[in-house]
Amino acid sequence: MSRLRRRTGFEIELMAPPGASRRTLAMDLAGRCGGSVRPVWHSDSEPSLVPGLGRFLHLTQGFEVLRPDGALLCTLVDDITLLAGLDPKAPPLPGWFRVLTDDARLLRLLARHSDPAGTIGTALDEVAALWGSRVQQFGGVYRLNDAGDVTIALASPLGGERERPCEIITPPLTTDIEESLEELLAPARELGFTIPYEAAVHLHLDGAPFRAPHALANLVRLFAHWREPLRAVLRTNPACRRLAPLPGPLVDAVAKNPTYDDLRAAAAEGELTKFFDVNLTQLLTDTPIRDTVEIRILPGAIEAGPIVDRAALVELLLERCLDPAPIPPGGDVEMLLELAAEVLAGRA
C-alpha cells in the first residue's frame, strides 16, 4: 500500500548525460510503454542583458509522453535553474531553439500559434501573419517586428547544452505512487541521467482542503516557524535556487486567527510569488491554474523510495495543518517529528 494517501504530483529535476537530452528520455519512455511523444512548449523567464529590460519570457521545447490510450505518462521540460556542469559555450544542436518576448500576453499568443514540433525558421510565421508583418533573419536568429518596427518576438538557437536539463512533471498520482515514479526514474538511471547540483523535487498536493482560513494559516505557521527543522529533516539542497522564507506580512498575519481575506491582503503586501519554500499562490486566487499546494524544499533524487518517504512525512505535517488548532511555535527536529507522529497515531 502506498504511504501517500492524497492525490499527489511531482516535479523531479534531472540532468541528461552529455550527448543526450530530455527528448532522449521521452522517446525511451514512450517506447517502453508502447506510447507516443508529443512536443509541447514550456514557458519560463530569464534575466535580460538588454538595458532597461529586466527579463525575457521564453518558450522552450518540452515533450509529453502519452500511453497507448492517450493518457499522460509525464511531461519533460527545461528548468533554467539547472546550470552546473553545462558548457555555456556549447553550440546549439540542430532542431533545438527557443522563442523569446517581453510580454506575458504575447508569450501566450506565441505558444498558441507556434508549433513546438516545427523549425526555428517557421516558428514565428503564423504570428507574423496575425500581425500583418514578416519575419526577418539575422544570422541564426529570427525576429518579428510590428508595423512600428518594435520587436514582438525572437526565435533563437538553444545553445549551452540547454537540451540536457530535464524536469519530469507527473500527472496527479493516486495509487501505486512508488511504482509510478520508478516507471520514470529507472529508465532515466539506465540512460545515465543524474541528480543536478541545484536539484530539487517539488511535491504537489490537492489545494482545496487548504483554502479554509485555519488550514491556510497553519500552512504559513508550519513553513515560517518550523523552517529550519523542516529543511534539516527533509535535507533541503542548499544549492537549490528560487527558495526563500515566506514574506514578513504573511507571517505576521497568522499571529492571530486571520480570515481568508486577511491572508490574501498580507500575501499581496508581501509580494508573494511561487518562489518560496512553499508555493501558496494557487490558494490565494479565485482562478488557480493548478489548484495545489506546492512543497519546494525536497532535495533532488533519482530513486522513488526516498522521494515517497519524504513526501509521506510532508503529508502528515500538512494533515496536521487541517486541524483547527493552531500549529504551535517552532521547535527542533525532534518536536517536528512528534507533530507528524501524533497525526499518524490519530490515523491508527
Order of alpha helices (4+ residues) and beta strands (2+ residues): beta-alpha-beta-beta-beta-beta-alpha-alpha-beta-beta-beta-beta-alpha-beta-alpha-alpha-alpha-alpha-beta-beta-alpha-alpha
